[in-house]
Amino acid sequence: MANLSDLATYLKDRIEILAQTEVRLDNLQQKFEMFNAEVSRAREHELDQLVKLTIEPESTLPPDYAQAVASEREIVDREFGTQLRDLAREQVDLSTKAEDLRAASARDEKELHDRNQTLDTEEESLKVRSGELLERIADFNKKIAQLGRSFGFFTNFFRMRRLAQTKADLDTEQKDVAARIELLRGQWRDADQRHHATENDRQKRWVEFETDASARAAKIEALEAHRIAIVARSTVERVLEARPYEPSPPHENDPPCPRCDIANPSANAFCHICAQRLREDRPDFEGSLGEFAELDRHFHRFGEAMKAGQEIIGLVRGLKSGLESLLESVEEMLASQHKHSLGELKLEVPQWSRDFGERFNTLCKLAHKSMGLHPLDFANHIGCQTELVFTEENITAYFELIGQQMSDSADAQW
């Protein structure tokens, strides 16, 4: 029977295996990315050579290739024109939206100014009325005071009551006028705040629309200026990518690649594994055609390999992160066990989880095994294992079974 310390040791061991796997996969990914960058540069070089050879008037091109280029050029040119028109419509739409915002801003600014003048006029009128009322109230206060002196209080009692009532009415009106003044000021503050909030948002959107419209205009200008070159390059690239290519298989006695030491057919210009150049660049049409075909195959397969590699690395990192979180929970339980002098918790890693955890070792061995595979073949080789074994259902069950064992043991023994 194991305890929490044994479980912590087990989890640390599994984390270490996954960490080694992650390091290995990261190193491989970096190496494959370097190969991919080399392939991209070499492919661009060969494509440039073929475009130049295709558009040169004195070039003698194979009839099938020349016909394919002529046919594809019409398609590419139409698509290019459609792209320009779409960009132009987008530019107009963005400029219109920006202008609408500018016009709305100017309109709101004028309305706010006009409203401010109206409110100012009304406030000034109310302030004058308030002043008049305060003066009348002061006069009434004096009269009431005079009538209330000595025996005049008795003789002028009813007159004083009428004056007091009038004075009370003036007080009420003055307070009403003061409240209306404050209400006007509140309305102005609210309107001003709303205006500034709206204007800030409007200004931000206006800048975005203007920036995007300018970007579209610049792109249209650049495309129009280089239309001939872009159409020619896109045409040649499409024709080349559509041409069938079947690589020759390597044989035992073929010369090895100087970088990865894998045998390559003597006809290869690039290593079929790491894409290392194996012979001098051929600038002629037939030579460039063959070299582009090799590189284009590498280009697309490397692209798939980079994506697959990142997915596998993400899986390993996710497993490691989950184990680290589980380890934190175990260490917290160990701390509680020690702090509160609880009995030593007895528990076992469920057998299903233990068997599944052993698959981490297999994954690590696959990552460290030198198999002489193309990066995509390597990623697919490991991917077959991950797709069959490291499914979402299995991973969830692995962690849940261990977590449930910890919870059940704590409930029963503590």
Beta strands, then each sheet from edge to edge (+ up, - down):
strand 1: 2-3
strand 2: 346-347
sheet 1: 1+ 2-
end
